[in-house]
Amino acid sequence: MLSEKQKMLAGAEYIASDPSLIAERSLTHANCHACNSTPGCAPQKLEALAQMLGACGPDCYIEPPFFLDYGYNLHLGKNVYLN
C-alpha cells in the first residue's frame, strides 16, 4: 500500500492530515520563516533554503515573503532571483 506522500507525489488523492505530511509541512514552514526573517544572503538564510529545496545553486536570492508547503520538488540553478 502506498503512503500518503507517495500518493501525493503520484498525483493521486491523498490525506493531507497524515502525520508525516504535517511534519514535513511544519519543517518547511519553519525554514520559510527563517528565510523570510533573515536579511540579505546571510548563512542562516542559505542554510534554510538548502534544507527545504531539492537543489539551490550558487548565488540564489529569494525576495521575501516566500512560502512553500513542500520544497523538495523545487530545484534552482545558479544566479536565480525570485521576486
C-alpha positions as CSV (number, residue, x, y, z in Angstrom):
1,M,0.0,0.0,0.0
2,L,1.3,3.5,-0.9
3,S,2.0,6.1,1.8
4,E,0.1,9.4,1.7
5,K,3.3,11.1,0.5
6,Q,3.7,8.5,-2.3
7,K,0.1,9.2,-3.4
8,M,0.6,12.9,-3.3
9,L,3.8,12.7,-5.4
10,A,2.0,10.4,-7.9
11,G,-0.8,13.0,-8.3
12,A,-3.4,10.7,-6.7
13,E,-5.9,11.6,-4.0
14,Y,-4.2,11.7,-0.6
15,I,-4.9,12.6,3.0
16,A,-3.1,15.9,3.8
17,S,-3.6,15.5,7.5
18,D,-1.3,12.5,7.5
19,P,1.2,12.9,10.4
20,S,4.3,12.6,8.2
21,L,3.0,15.2,5.8
22,I,2.1,17.5,8.6
23,A,5.7,17.2,10.0
24,E,7.2,17.9,6.6
25,R,5.0,21.0,6.1
26,S,5.8,22.2,9.6
27,L,9.6,21.9,8.9
28,T,9.3,23.7,5.6
29,H,7.2,26.5,7.1
30,A,9.8,27.0,9.8
31,N,12.5,27.2,7.2
32,C,10.4,29.6,5.2
33,H,10.1,31.8,8.3
34,A,13.8,31.7,8.8
35,C,14.4,32.6,5.2
36,N,11.9,35.4,5.3
37,S,13.2,36.9,8.5
38,T,16.9,36.8,7.7
39,P,18.2,39.8,5.7
40,G,20.3,39.5,2.6
41,C,22.3,36.3,1.9
42,A,23.3,35.5,5.4
43,P,24.5,31.9,6.1
44,Q,21.3,31.2,8.1
45,K,19.2,32.1,5.1
46,L,21.2,29.9,2.7
47,E,21.0,27.0,5.2
48,A,17.2,27.3,5.4
49,L,17.0,27.3,1.6
50,A,19.2,24.3,1.4
51,Q,17.1,22.4,3.9
52,M,13.8,23.0,2.2
53,L,14.6,22.9,-1.5
54,G,15.5,20.0,-3.7
55,A,18.5,22.0,-5.0
56,C,19.8,25.5,-4.7
57,G,22.6,26.6,-6.9
58,P,25.1,29.4,-6.1
59,D,24.0,33.0,-6.0
60,C,20.3,32.3,-5.5
61,Y,18.3,35.1,-3.9
62,I,14.6,34.9,-2.9
63,E,12.8,38.1,-2.2
64,P,10.7,37.7,0.9
65,P,8.0,36.8,1.6
66,F,8.4,33.3,0.3
67,F,6.0,30.5,1.2
68,L,6.1,26.7,0.5
69,D,4.4,23.7,1.8
70,Y,6.8,21.2,0.4
71,G,10.0,22.4,-1.2
72,Y,11.8,19.2,-2.2
73,N,10.5,19.3,-5.8
74,L,11.8,22.8,-6.4
75,H,15.3,22.9,-7.9
76,L,17.0,26.2,-8.5
77,G,20.1,26.7,-10.6
78,K,22.8,29.3,-10.3
79,N,22.2,33.0,-10.3
80,V,18.4,32.7,-9.6
81,Y,16.4,35.7,-8.4
82,L,12.8,35.1,-7.3
83,N,10.6,38.0,-6.6
